[in-house]
Amino acid sequence: MAYNLSASSSTSLSHETHLFCNSLSPASVFQLRTHISLGFPLKLQSTKPCLRICSKVSLQEQSLNAVSQDSEIPDGRTISSSKSDIWVNPKSPKALKLMRKSYNFRYASLVKIAESLNSCNPVEEDISIVLNTIGDKIVEQDALIVLNNMSNVETAPLVLKYFLKRLKINSEVILYNVTLKVFRKCKDFSGAENLFREMLESGVKPDNYTFSTLISCARLCSFPEKAVEWFEKMPSFGCEPDGVTCSVMVDAYGRVGNVDVALSLYDRARSEKWRLDAVTFSTLIRIYGSMGNYDGGLNLFQEMKVLGVRPNASVYNSLLDGMGRAKRPWQVKTIYREMLANGIQPTWGTYAALIRAFCRARYGEDALAVYREMKEKGLELNIVLYNTLLSTCADVGFTDEALEIFQDMKSSGTCLPDNWTFASLITATLSEMLEAGFEPNIVVLTSLFQCYGKAGRADDVVRIFDWLYELGITPDERFVGCLLGALTQLPNEEFGKLALCIEKANPGLGRIVNLLVNQENIEGETFKNEVRELLESIGADVKKPYCNCLIDLCVNLNQLERGCELLDLGLTLEIYTDIISKTPEQWSLYLKTLSPGAALTALHIWMNDLSKALEDGEELPPVLGIHTGHGKHKYSGKGLAGIFESHLKELNAPFHEVPDKVGWFLTTKVAATSWLESRRSGDVVAT
């Protein structure tokens, strides 16, 4: 469709049917100019080279919105009643002069001006110097050509301002829309939003093309939520999205997780025959995979090929990932072969999907083959892929390969081993240990428990627990403590798996855990008595770990009152000692030996004690401090200092870490008093 640059908004650029391929190239701008054009005869009267040039060749026509009956018609024939054409020998000096007045020459000069503006200082004076070279007779078409060929978001708004001041335009929205394309080209979405606001402040009403450009800009910048936001604003400005815009929104809604709207738009796209691109199909296949509808993803893949949409790497990656989730390694191999046969080069995402798929199916050799191909191509693995490979090697008994991957991981310089890494390594070496005829003892199994617990691998913890009983080993207090610690590392929905194991290993502890997990209504003293009985029945070396883990469990379950009761009991039984220190110069809270949950609970109680001291008229010392230590805690794998730094910020507490005293957070009497008084208006619950 040809545009009319002087038309009303109803026939403006907003009726463009292509959302992402809009262009004001010489070919398309040629269709927008007036009927006076370069004319070459269909039948030459001489075999000698010659040039036929119209008597008027300037683009600076005043009747830009007129399309005469002498215009070129679609089939290429030219109907002309004008007899003003002349023949000029292209070798003559006159031909050069006439060519300089031609459309193509002017277009090229405007493109050079746009290039100069791209490298120009974003100052109005410098912009004016460059644009004044166009001359006084500037038309809207000149402005469009210049802006469309720009790629500098700092100078483009000044160029727009220049043209708006000097041109009498029927529809200013056209110039704004082309300027928005500059921001889209540079992937500057915030700048595009700012220009839109300026547009509204100037009284210019946006049209469909305005919104489609903003939406496509958000898409290019990977801001699907912004694309959704602008799409949903369209009706408030009286704009009705067309099929092209709606088809783009299938991808945007899918990426923000609004699956129902995405699928609804896709159904509409099928019925109304919208054109969908490969990126949209990739998102839809990923949606089907996340829903567990793997056959639906395959059907969609076949449908897109029937519609003539060529799958790209993103589509294949989504499909490979879906088939991997479905544990269909044979289909993964088929799809990958098709991808290579179609000339699509695998990306990092392709290899990652292949490794995940083969590891889920325990296709160890295939997973290792993909890993080695990645290394040959110089592609780096992340911690997740390394751990996935190590876990598979452990499960299928590839001990040597696991050690090879572990060494590669350490030498990569980009990935550091974590709890999951070592848990997989232990499992791999355990397999070798069993093959050598050695059976694990309580020490080995306890170490496994700790590793799997910290890695949050509940099923593996249960497997080791069952194995313990199969070997005829009775769990000791340290083993049960590790089981309790593993429970605190799990998400709430998986508590039940380990609660059963704890109840089997230690019925008394199991009852207390079930009281907390099930949030049973029991009086405080009754609860404390049950915990007291448990703690008094176990060895001194495990009392603090048990108490720490139970308080952590209370904090995880948002049962702060129970946590306070347990901490109070720990202080009463002298499990916790020397937590609070008071001198005339400084009051301190020592948390170094506490777990994260117990430490946060102690902070909550101490803050309340400080508030009560103020209410009773007690004078605070000049300095108040919290000592967390600077190491990682063995129960959480995290440093208390890092946990407290973020938590104190949430409370807006005036404690700040002291650079020359690592692990100390200090504040002054004045700051503490002001903050504590501000808390009196409401209860602050530390969690």
Order of alpha helices (4+ residues) and beta strands (2+ residues): alpha-beta-beta-alpha-alpha-alpha-alpha-alpha-alpha-alpha-alpha-alpha-alpha-alpha-alpha-alpha-alpha-alpha-alpha-alpha-alpha-alpha-alpha-alpha-alpha-alpha-alpha-alpha-alpha-alpha-alpha-beta-beta-alpha-beta-alpha-beta-beta-alpha
